[in-house]
Amino acid sequence: MEKLITVVLPSYKSEKLVISHIEKISRKIKIIVIENSKDKKLKKKIEKNYSNSKVYLQNNIGYGRAINFGASYVKTKYFLVMNPDTVIYKDTIKNLLSAAIKIKKFGALSPDQIQNKNKNKKYKKKIKEKKMLDGGAMLFDKEIFRKIKGFDNNIFLYYEENDYYHKCNNLNLRLYLIKNSFFYHSQKGDSSSAIFKSSEEKFYAYLIAGWHGQWSKFYYLKKYYGFTYSFFKCLPNLLVNIIQLFIKGVIFSKKTKYIYFKIEGLISSMIGLSSFKRSKYDQS
């Protein structure tokens, strides 16, 4: 069954976690790592020590685009995408593949997320249809994924899974939770797996996350529900942030900066600008 699947790992400054994943996966399974911080040392280290792994360096193209990029190099029928801060178990991949072969046509499959690393969850049904899945671990049929053009390349961060699942629902490509397949996903946040060189760099990543959280929310809503609905849906949050900016502007400088980034991200999306904001610490 290992010949049916490739593992795709999007990474951003997550060396230890990526290598931990590779160590736990069978050497018979091909692994594609998309390293969004252009870490040449990591590429050399992985490709030297793990013959089943190939690392592609990118200048932070975003999560969804990294998956699309990795999928373009997949040669197997299926591929499994995992966040660096997830943990999978001995039978996770095997049970996902068994379900994929049984279902045949689907938009995505996901293992069942457990609340702690000690797997003790019981299940009544092995397969459960869902409208949305947890994006921490997703299995795709390569041809279906490519046919529907994967993730939206306009989204840099956040809501990429929402968008993909919405598209699948519209196309009647069903999503399934595989209840006898398990994974654990850290809930600390999207930057929790990254290793930053300074507190300033870490804080700037926090600002960027705030910017894209707002940009992507409006973009996603507008794409499927139109501008007017999206505007009035996001307006209360925008007004609250503007009020907070004036109240806290003098006293809390870091908090103020985060609020400003959120406002800028939302307004940029409202006026039709691309998701252009990037960390000043990313390599050019």
C-alpha positions in Angstrom: 0.0 0.0 0.0 3.0 2.3 0.5 3.3 2.7 -3.3 -0.2 4.3 -3.4 0.7 7.4 -1.3 3.0 10.3 -1.0 3.3 12.5 2.1 3.4 16.3 1.5 4.8 18.4 4.4 4.4 22.2 4.1 6.9 23.8 6.5 8.0 27.2 7.7 11.0 27.2 10.0 9.9 23.9 11.5 13.1 21.8 11.2 12.7 19.6 14.3 9.0 18.8 13.7 9.5 18.0 10.0 12.4 15.6 10.8 10.3 14.0 13.5 7.6 13.3 10.9 10.0 11.8 8.5 11.4 9.6 11.2 8.0 8.1 12.0 7.0 7.4 8.4 7.9 4.3 6.5 11.0 4.6 4.4 9.0 3.0 1.6 6.7 6.1 1.4 7.8 9.1 -0.7 7.9 12.4 1.2 7.8 15.9 -0.3 8.8 18.8 2.0 8.0 22.4 0.8 10.2 24.6 3.0 8.8 28.1 2.9 11.8 29.7 4.6 14.4 28.6 2.0 16.4 26.7 4.6 19.2 25.3 2.5 20.8 23.5 5.5 17.5 21.7 6.2 17.3 20.6 2.6 20.8 19.2 2.6 20.3 17.5 6.0 17.1 15.8 5.0 18.1 14.7 1.5 21.4 13.4 2.8 19.9 11.2 5.5 16.5 10.2 4.1 16.5 8.8 0.6 12.7 8.8 0.4 12.5 12.5 0.9 12.8 15.5 -1.4 12.9 19.1 -0.2 11.8 22.1 -2.3 12.8 25.6 -1.1 10.3 28.4 -1.5 10.3 32.0 -0.3 7.1 31.7 1.8 4.4 31.2 -0.8 1.8 30.4 1.8 0.2 27.2 3.1 -2.3 26.4 0.3 0.1 27.3 -2.5 2.7 25.2 -0.9 0.3 22.2 -1.0 -0.5 22.9 -4.6 3.2 23.1 -5.4 3.9 19.8 -3.6 0.9 18.1 -5.3 2.4 18.9 -8.7 5.3 16.6 -7.9 3.2 13.7 -6.6 3.3 10.6 -8.7 1.2 8.3 -6.6 -2.6 8.0 -6.6 -3.0 9.6 -3.2 -1.2 12.1 -1.1 -1.4 13.0 2.6 -0.8 16.6 3.8 0.1 17.2 7.4 0.9 20.3 9.4 4.4 20.2 11.1 2.8 20.3 14.5 0.6 17.2 14.1 1.3 13.7 15.4 0.1 10.6 13.6 0.0 7.0 14.8 1.0 3.6 13.6 -2.2 2.8 11.7 -3.1 6.3 10.6 -1.9 6.1 7.0 -2.9 2.5 6.5 -6.5 3.1 7.7 -6.8 6.3 5.6 -5.7 4.4 2.5 -8.1 1.5 3.2 -11.0 4.0 3.5 -9.9 5.9 0.3 -9.8 2.6 -1.7 -13.3 1.7 -0.4 -14.9 5.2 -1.0 -13.2 5.7 -4.4 -14.4 9.2 -5.1 -14.1 12.0 -2.6 -12.9 15.6 -2.0 -10.8 14.8 1.0 -10.4 12.4 3.9 -9.2 13.2 7.4 -8.2 11.1 10.4 -10.1 11.7 13.6 -8.5 14.4 15.8 -7.9 13.3 19.4 -7.6 15.7 22.3 -4.3 14.3 23.7 -1.4 12.3 22.4 -2.5 9.2 24.2 -4.8 7.5 21.6 -7.8 6.1 23.5 -10.8 7.0 21.4 -13.4 4.5 20.5 -15.6 4.6 17.4 -19.0 3.2 16.2 -18.7 4.0 12.5 -15.3 3.9 10.7 -16.4 6.4 8.0 -18.5 9.5 8.7 -19.5 12.1 6.1 -18.8 15.7 7.0 -19.2 19.2 5.5 -15.8 20.3 6.8 -12.8 18.5 8.2 -9.9 19.5 10.4 -7.1 20.8 8.1 -4.2 19.5 10.2 -4.1 16.2 8.2 -5.9 15.6 4.9 -5.7 12.9 2.3 -6.4 13.7 -1.3 -6.9 11.8 -4.6 -4.2 13.4 -6.8 -6.3 13.5 -10.0 -9.4 14.9 -8.3 -7.3 17.5 -6.4 -5.6 18.7 -9.7 -8.9 18.6 -11.6 -10.5 21.0 -9.3 -7.3 23.1 -9.0 -6.6 22.4 -5.4 -6.4 25.3 -3.0 -7.0 28.9 -3.9 -3.6 30.5 -4.7 -4.9 33.9 -3.8 -5.1 32.9 -0.1 -1.8 33.1 1.7 -2.8 32.1 5.2 -6.1 31.1 6.9 -9.4 30.0 5.4 -7.7 28.0 2.6 -9.3 24.8 4.0 -12.7 26.5 4.4 -12.5 27.5 0.8 -11.5 24.0 -0.4 -14.2 22.3 1.5 -16.8 24.8 0.3 -15.7 24.1 -3.3 -16.0 20.4 -2.7 -19.5 20.8 -1.3 -20.5 22.8 -4.3 -19.1 20.1 -6.7 -20.7 17.3 -4.7 -17.3 15.9 -3.8 -17.9 14.5 -0.4 -15.7 14.9 2.7 -15.1 12.0 5.1 -13.8 11.7 8.6 -12.1 8.3 9.1 -12.9 7.3 12.7 -10.4 4.5 13.1 -7.6 6.7 11.9 -6.2 9.2 14.4 -4.0 12.3 14.7 -3.2 14.9 17.3 -2.9 18.5 16.4 -1.4 21.2 18.6 -3.8 24.1 19.3 -1.2 26.7 20.0 -1.6 28.4 16.7 -0.1 28.5 13.2 3.2 29.9 14.2 3.7 27.6 17.1 5.8 25.1 15.1 8.2 27.8 13.8 11.6 28.4 15.3 12.4 32.1 15.3 15.8 33.8 15.7 14.5 36.6 17.9 11.4 37.7 19.9 11.0 40.5 17.4 10.8 38.1 14.5 8.2 36.0 16.4 6.2 39.1 17.2 6.2 40.1 13.5 4.9 36.7 12.5 2.1 37.3 15.0 1.3 40.6 13.3 1.3 39.0 9.9 -1.1 36.3 11.1 -3.5 39.0 12.3 -3.3 40.7 8.9 -4.0 37.6 6.9 -6.7 36.3 9.3 -8.8 39.4 8.4 -7.8 39.5 4.7 -8.7 35.9 4.2 -12.0 36.0 6.1 -13.4 38.8 3.9 -12.0 37.3 0.7 -13.5 33.9 1.5 -16.9 35.4 2.4 -17.0 37.6 -0.6 -16.1 34.8 -3.0 -19.1 32.7 -2.0 -21.6 35.2 -0.6 -20.9 38.5 -2.3 -19.5 41.8 -1.3 -22.6 43.2 0.6 -23.0 40.2 2.8 -19.3 40.1 3.6 -19.1 43.8 4.3 -21.9 43.8 6.9 -20.6 40.5 8.3 -17.1 42.0 8.9 -18.1 45.6 9.7 -18.8 45.1 13.5 -15.3 43.6 14.0 -13.8 46.5 12.0 -15.5 49.1 14.1 -14.5 47.4 17.3 -10.9 47.3 16.2 -10.9 51.0 15.2 -12.3 51.9 18.6 -9.7 49.7 20.3 -7.0 51.4 18.3 -7.9 54.9 19.5 -8.4 53.7 23.1 -5.2 51.7 23.5 -3.1 53.6 21.0 -1.0 55.4 23.5 -0.7 52.8 26.3 -0.3 49.5 24.6 2.1 49.8 21.7 2.3 46.1 20.8 -1.4 45.6 21.1 -2.0 48.7 19.0 0.3 47.4 16.3 -1.6 44.1 16.1 -4.9 45.8 15.9 -3.6 48.1 13.2 -2.4 45.1 11.2 -5.9 43.5 11.5 -7.6 46.7 10.3 -5.2 47.0 7.4 -5.7 43.4 6.3 -9.5 43.7 6.3 -9.5 47.0 4.5 -7.0 45.7 1.9 -9.3 42.7 1.2 -12.4 45.0 1.0 -10.8 47.3 -1.6 -9.6 44.3 -3.6 -5.9 44.3 -2.9 -4.0 40.9 -3.0 -2.8 39.1 0.1 0.5 40.9 -0.2 1.7 41.3 3.4 4.8 39.3 4.3 7.2 39.1 7.2 10.2 41.5 6.8 12.3 38.6 8.1 11.6 36.3 5.2 14.5 35.7 2.9 14.2 37.4 -0.5 
